[in-house]
Amino acid sequence: MADIAYYVALPFSADDEGSIVAGTAEEFQSASTAIRRAETLSRIEGVIGALAFTRSGDPMTGDFKDATLLKAFGSVPADLATL
C-alpha cells in the first residue's frame, strides 16, 4: 500500500504544575484545513497554543515518517518527535 498523508491539528494546555499537555488531536483532509483549525483551537479559553502538522506512512505496516510542522500558534513544544 502507498504512503498516506495525515493532516492534524493539536491543541495544548498547561497542567497544574505548568507543564504543557497535549489535547485531543483532530485529523483533516488537507493541510490548509488543519492550519485553520489549529489557529481556531489556539484561541479557545484554557488553550495555550496549537499546531498543525503532517505525517505520512503506511498504515498497513505501521511505518510512519516523523511529523512535519505546518504552523504553530501560541506556546507549543519545540520537540515534535513525540507526535
OpenMM code with the backbone's topology and positions (N, CA, C; nanometers):
from openmm import Vec3, app, unit

residues = "MET ALA ASP ILE ALA TYR TYR VAL ALA LEU PRO PHE SER ALA ASP ASP GLU GLY SER ILE VAL ALA GLY THR ALA GLU GLU PHE GLN SER ALA SER THR ALA ILE ARG ARG ALA GLU THR LEU SER ARG ILE GLU GLY VAL ILE GLY ALA LEU ALA PHE THR ARG SER GLY ASP PRO MET THR GLY ASP PHE LYS ASP ALA THR LEU LEU LYS ALA PHE GLY SER VAL PRO ALA ASP LEU ALA THR LEU".split()
positions = [
    Vec3(0.0851, -0.1189, 0.0000),
    Vec3(0.0000, 0.0000, 0.0000),
    Vec3(0.0891, 0.1244, 0.0000),
    Vec3(0.0460, 0.2277, -0.0653),
    Vec3(0.1206, 0.3528, -0.0727),
    Vec3(0.1092, 0.4315, 0.0568),
    Vec3(0.2051, 0.5220, 0.0755),
    Vec3(0.2004, 0.6089, 0.1932),
    Vec3(0.0768, 0.6976, 0.1890),
    Vec3(0.0228, 0.7220, 0.3056),
    Vec3(-0.0920, 0.8101, 0.3217),
    Vec3(-0.0481, 0.9273, 0.4086),
    Vec3(-0.0875, 1.0486, 0.3710),
    Vec3(-0.0550, 1.1681, 0.4497),
    Vec3(-0.1711, 1.2012, 0.5423),
    Vec3(-0.1379, 1.2304, 0.6658),
    Vec3(-0.2361, 1.2736, 0.7653),
    Vec3(-0.2085, 1.4198, 0.7976),
    Vec3(-0.3141, 1.4986, 0.8105),
    Vec3(-0.3027, 1.6400, 0.8474),
    Vec3(-0.3756, 1.6564, 0.9793),
    Vec3(-0.3060, 1.7104, 1.0777),
    Vec3(-0.3580, 1.7086, 1.2140),
    Vec3(-0.3478, 1.8461, 1.2786),
    Vec3(-0.4510, 1.8818, 1.3567),
    Vec3(-0.4483, 1.9995, 1.4438),
    Vec3(-0.4460, 1.9468, 1.5868),
    Vec3(-0.3571, 2.0034, 1.6690),
    Vec3(-0.3377, 1.9550, 1.8052),
    Vec3(-0.3271, 2.0722, 1.9020),
    Vec3(-0.4208, 2.0837, 1.9971),
    Vec3(-0.4141, 2.1920, 2.0962),
    Vec3(-0.3279, 2.1524, 2.2163),
    Vec3(-0.2820, 2.2521, 2.2898),
    Vec3(-0.2037, 2.2304, 2.4113),
    Vec3(-0.2568, 2.3185, 2.5234),
    Vec3(-0.2512, 2.2651, 2.6444),
    Vec3(-0.2870, 2.3414, 2.7637),
    Vec3(-0.1776, 2.3188, 2.8668),
    Vec3(-0.1878, 2.3887, 2.9780),
    Vec3(-0.0907, 2.3729, 3.0860),
    Vec3(-0.1580, 2.3008, 3.2019),
    Vec3(-0.0858, 2.2049, 3.2621),
    Vec3(-0.1412, 2.1363, 3.3787),
    Vec3(-0.1164, 2.2197, 3.5045),
    Vec3(-0.1522, 2.1673, 3.6206),
    Vec3(-0.1403, 2.2417, 3.7459),
    Vec3(0.0028, 2.2803, 3.7796),
    Vec3(0.1006, 2.2045, 3.7292),
    Vec3(0.2417, 2.2343, 3.7544),
    Vec3(0.3022, 2.3254, 3.6469),
    Vec3(0.2221, 2.3588, 3.5457),
    Vec3(0.2690, 2.4453, 3.4382),
    Vec3(0.3307, 2.3726, 3.3209),
    Vec3(0.3281, 2.2404, 3.3229),
    Vec3(0.3808, 2.1626, 3.2112),
    Vec3(0.2815, 2.1650, 3.0951),
    Vec3(0.3344, 2.1636, 2.9741),
    Vec3(0.2497, 2.1634, 2.8556),
    Vec3(0.1954, 2.0228, 2.8319),
    Vec3(0.0636, 2.0159, 2.8116),
    Vec3(-0.0049, 1.8882, 2.7918),
    Vec3(-0.0824, 1.8938, 2.6597),
    Vec3(-0.0667, 1.7903, 2.5785),
    Vec3(-0.1380, 1.7830, 2.4517),
    Vec3(-0.2847, 1.7506, 2.4742),
    Vec3(-0.3697, 1.8118, 2.3941),
    Vec3(-0.5124, 1.7829, 2.3967),
    Vec3(-0.5457, 1.6742, 2.2964),
    Vec3(-0.6674, 1.6754, 2.2492),
    Vec3(-0.7142, 1.5758, 2.1545),
    Vec3(-0.6816, 1.6184, 2.0120),
    Vec3(-0.6128, 1.5322, 1.9401),
    Vec3(-0.5768, 1.5595, 1.8013),
    Vec3(-0.6991, 1.5436, 1.7117),
    Vec3(-0.7063, 1.6284, 1.6101),
    Vec3(-0.8140, 1.6215, 1.5113),
    Vec3(-0.7511, 1.6052, 1.3733),
    Vec3(-0.7976, 1.5085, 1.2973),
    Vec3(-0.7425, 1.4803, 1.1645),
    Vec3(-0.8272, 1.5457, 1.0555),
    Vec3(-0.7588, 1.5957, 0.9499),
    Vec3(-0.8261, 1.6647, 0.8403),
    Vec3(-0.7775, 1.6135, 0.7061),
    Vec3(-0.8505, 1.6487, 0.6008),
    Vec3(-0.8197, 1.6039, 0.4658),
    Vec3(-0.7124, 1.6875, 0.3966),
    Vec3(-0.6860, 1.8087, 0.4492),
    Vec3(-0.5882, 1.8954, 0.3837),
    Vec3(-0.5067, 1.9728, 0.4858),
    Vec3(-0.3910, 2.0188, 0.4414),
    Vec3(-0.3039, 2.0979, 0.5267),
    Vec3(-0.3696, 2.2307, 0.5645),
    Vec3(-0.4348, 2.2958, 0.4693),
    Vec3(-0.4949, 2.4266, 0.4974),
    Vec3(-0.6067, 2.4159, 0.6013),
    Vec3(-0.6843, 2.3094, 0.5969),
    Vec3(-0.7903, 2.2913, 0.6959),
    Vec3(-0.7311, 2.2660, 0.8341),
    Vec3(-0.6256, 2.1870, 0.8417),
    Vec3(-0.5602, 2.1610, 0.9703),
    Vec3(-0.5011, 2.2896, 1.0280),
    Vec3(-0.4437, 2.3732, 0.9443),
    Vec3(-0.3863, 2.5003, 0.9899),
    Vec3(-0.4957, 2.5927, 1.0422),
    Vec3(-0.6050, 2.6044, 0.9691),
    Vec3(-0.7158, 2.6908, 1.0144),
    Vec3(-0.7719, 2.6409, 1.1482),
    Vec3(-0.7856, 2.5096, 1.1629),
    Vec3(-0.8393, 2.4552, 1.2881),
    Vec3(-0.7422, 2.4774, 1.4029),
    Vec3(-0.6127, 2.4626, 1.3788),
    Vec3(-0.5138, 2.4875, 1.4844),
    Vec3(-0.5205, 2.6327, 1.5312),
    Vec3(-0.5360, 2.7251, 1.4381),
    Vec3(-0.5473, 2.8663, 1.4756),
    Vec3(-0.6723, 2.8884, 1.5613),
    Vec3(-0.7831, 2.8280, 1.5222),
    Vec3(-0.9070, 2.8399, 1.5995),
    Vec3(-0.8906, 2.7793, 1.7378),
    Vec3(-0.8302, 2.6624, 1.7450),
    Vec3(-0.8092, 2.5962, 1.8746),
    Vec3(-0.7232, 2.6818, 1.9673),
    Vec3(-0.6242, 2.7514, 1.9114),
    Vec3(-0.5327, 2.8314, 1.9932),
    Vec3(-0.6021, 2.9485, 2.0625),
    Vec3(-0.7221, 2.9826, 2.0166),
    Vec3(-0.7962, 3.0960, 2.0729),
    Vec3(-0.9007, 3.0547, 2.1763),
    Vec3(-0.9140, 2.9248, 2.2000),
    Vec3(-1.0111, 2.8747, 2.2971),
    Vec3(-0.9585, 2.8957, 2.4383),
    Vec3(-1.0465, 2.9348, 2.5288),
    Vec3(-1.0076, 2.9567, 2.6676),
    Vec3(-0.9456, 2.8299, 2.7259),
    Vec3(-0.8328, 2.8464, 2.7929),
    Vec3(-0.7630, 2.7345, 2.8547),
    Vec3(-0.6596, 2.6698, 2.7648),
    Vec3(-0.6626, 2.7037, 2.6369),
    Vec3(-0.5639, 2.6505, 2.5428),
    Vec3(-0.4511, 2.7529, 2.5316),
    Vec3(-0.3262, 2.7066, 2.5486),
    Vec3(-0.2120, 2.7992, 2.5422),
    Vec3(-0.1465, 2.8021, 2.4051),
    Vec3(-0.1816, 2.7078, 2.3212),
    Vec3(-0.1267, 2.7034, 2.1864),
    Vec3(-0.1804, 2.5835, 2.1114),
    Vec3(-0.1516, 2.5820, 1.9825),
    Vec3(-0.1930, 2.4699, 1.8984),
    Vec3(-0.0998, 2.4652, 1.7787),
    Vec3(-0.0930, 2.3497, 1.7185),
    Vec3(-0.0131, 2.3387, 1.5977),
    Vec3(-0.0817, 2.2486, 1.4976),
    Vec3(-0.0409, 2.2663, 1.3739),
    Vec3(-0.0856, 2.1801, 1.2658),
    Vec3(0.0387, 2.1092, 1.2150),
    Vec3(0.0254, 1.9787, 1.1934),
    Vec3(0.1378, 1.9036, 1.1414),
    Vec3(0.0885, 1.7982, 1.0440),
    Vec3(0.1816, 1.7460, 0.9676),
    Vec3(0.1513, 1.6370, 0.8765),
    Vec3(0.2454, 1.5221, 0.9060),
    Vec3(0.1963, 1.4052, 0.8800),
    Vec3(0.2747, 1.2844, 0.8999),
    Vec3(0.2303, 1.1855, 0.7930),
    Vec3(0.3235, 1.1163, 0.7336),
    Vec3(0.2865, 1.0201, 0.6308),
    Vec3(0.3461, 0.8842, 0.6617),
    Vec3(0.2804, 0.7840, 0.6078),
    Vec3(0.3284, 0.6487, 0.6291),
    Vec3(0.2317, 0.5464, 0.5752),
    Vec3(0.2653, 0.4231, 0.5999),
    Vec3(0.1852, 0.3111, 0.5525),
    Vec3(0.1095, 0.2507, 0.6701),
    Vec3(-0.0217, 0.2707, 0.6775),
    Vec3(-0.0987, 0.2187, 0.7904),
    Vec3(-0.1014, 0.0655, 0.7971),
    Vec3(-0.0769, -0.0005, 0.6848),
    Vec3(-0.0763, -0.1474, 0.6831),
    Vec3(0.0457, -0.2030, 0.7565),
    Vec3(0.1590, -0.1353, 0.7438),
    Vec3(0.2822, -0.1835, 0.8078),
    Vec3(0.3117, -0.1107, 0.9383),
    Vec3(0.2489, 0.0056, 0.9577),
    Vec3(0.2751, 0.0846, 1.0773),
    Vec3(0.4008, 0.1689, 1.0677),
    Vec3(0.4618, 0.1749, 0.9498),
    Vec3(0.5822, 0.2565, 0.9288),
    Vec3(0.5414, 0.3986, 0.8946),
    Vec3(0.5799, 0.4932, 0.9810),
    Vec3(0.5471, 0.6338, 0.9609),
    Vec3(0.6710, 0.7194, 0.9696),
    Vec3(0.6750, 0.8235, 0.8890),
    Vec3(0.7837, 0.9212, 0.8939),
    Vec3(0.7592, 1.0164, 1.0105),
    Vec3(0.8621, 1.0917, 1.0481),
    Vec3(0.8486, 1.1915, 1.1541),
    Vec3(0.7479, 1.2985, 1.1128),
    Vec3(0.6848, 1.3571, 1.2122),
    Vec3(0.5900, 1.4656, 1.1878),
    Vec3(0.6637, 1.5875, 1.1336),
    Vec3(0.5959, 1.6602, 1.0447),
    Vec3(0.6483, 1.7847, 0.9893),
    Vec3(0.5537, 1.8969, 1.0289),
    Vec3(0.6065, 1.9968, 1.0953),
    Vec3(0.5267, 2.1103, 1.1398),
    Vec3(0.4785, 2.1911, 1.0202),
    Vec3(0.3492, 2.2199, 1.0181),
    Vec3(0.2925, 2.3071, 0.9163),
    Vec3(0.2851, 2.4502, 0.9673),
    Vec3(0.2342, 2.4683, 1.0905),
    Vec3(0.2252, 2.6010, 1.1505),
    Vec3(0.1937, 2.5871, 1.2990),
    Vec3(0.2518, 2.6766, 1.3800),
    Vec3(0.2287, 2.6762, 1.5245),
    Vec3(0.1685, 2.8095, 1.5671),
    Vec3(0.0833, 2.8039, 1.6687),
    Vec3(0.0180, 2.9217, 1.7255),
    Vec3(0.0346, 2.9159, 1.8764),
    Vec3(0.0842, 3.0231, 1.9369),
    Vec3(0.0984, 3.0282, 2.0822),
    Vec3(0.2123, 2.9415, 2.1331),
    Vec3(0.1979, 2.8890, 2.2549),
    Vec3(0.3003, 2.8082, 2.3202),
    Vec3(0.2799, 2.6600, 2.2885),
    Vec3(0.3791, 2.6049, 2.2207),
    Vec3(0.3748, 2.4617, 2.1852),
    Vec3(0.5129, 2.4027, 2.2109),
    Vec3(0.5230, 2.2713, 2.2280),
    Vec3(0.6531, 2.2088, 2.2490),
    Vec3(0.7448, 2.2274, 2.1290),
    Vec3(0.8729, 2.2411, 2.1559),
    Vec3(0.9705, 2.2567, 2.0482),
    Vec3(1.0012, 2.1227, 1.9815),
    Vec3(0.9874, 2.0127, 2.0554),
    Vec3(1.0205, 1.8793, 2.0056),
    Vec3(0.8964, 1.8095, 1.9526),
    Vec3(0.8932, 1.7850, 1.8236),
    Vec3(0.7782, 1.7174, 1.7631),
    Vec3(0.7983, 1.5656, 1.7560),
    Vec3(0.9088, 1.5159, 1.8090),
    Vec3(0.9385, 1.3733, 1.7986),
    Vec3(0.8337, 1.2861, 1.8657),
    Vec3(0.7621, 1.3398, 1.9626),
    Vec3(0.6639, 1.2595, 2.0354),
    Vec3(0.5265, 1.2606, 1.9701),
    Vec3(0.5088, 1.3347, 1.8613),
    Vec3(0.3787, 1.3413, 1.7943),
    Vec3(0.3506, 1.2170, 1.7144),
] * unit.nanometer
topology = app.Topology()
chain = topology.addChain("A")
for resn in residues:
    res = topology.addResidue(resn, chain)
    for name in ("N", "CA", "C"):
        topology.addAtom(name, app.Element.getBySymbol(name[0]), res)
